[in-house]
Amino acid sequence: MTAKEYLSQYRLLDTRIKDKIDQIRSLRELAEKCTSVISANRGKVANSDSAMEKTIIAVVDMEKEVQQEMDGLLRLKKEISDAIKTVENEEYRILLEKRYLCFNGWKSIAESMGYSLRNIYFMHNLALEKVKII
């Protein structure tokens, strides 16, 4: 895997983490709905309590799985950030942070750093060579 491919994972990870947060939110809402149904039906039907209990347990188990996946994504995201920090040249590091951590476009990076687009592309290639993938 090249440094560019490695660093490019960050955006995908960011999206996946946001998706996992949405999944956890949905699972919690589902668990809350199940809990309110159990409270409303309390004492009316004995079998529905055990069915709802199984549903809640399943939701909690799914939430744990999603949380574990998210923890792994966050670890990888930190590794990528740490890899960028290994670049000693401050301008290269800033360029990499703007591109791969802040998702800025090339034109925006060039303008904010005061360089031409051509120079930014050149600096980017040099910066990629300096990244130490852990």
SULHU-V171916 format. One record per helix or strand. SS is the DSSP state (h for helix, s for strand). FROM is the first residue (numbers start at 1). LEN is the number of residues. Records with the same first field share a line. If there is no record, write none. Layout:
# SULHU-V171916
SS->FROM-LEN + FROM-LEN
This chain:
# SULHU-V171916
h->3-39 + 46-40 + 90-12 + 106-8 + 117-14
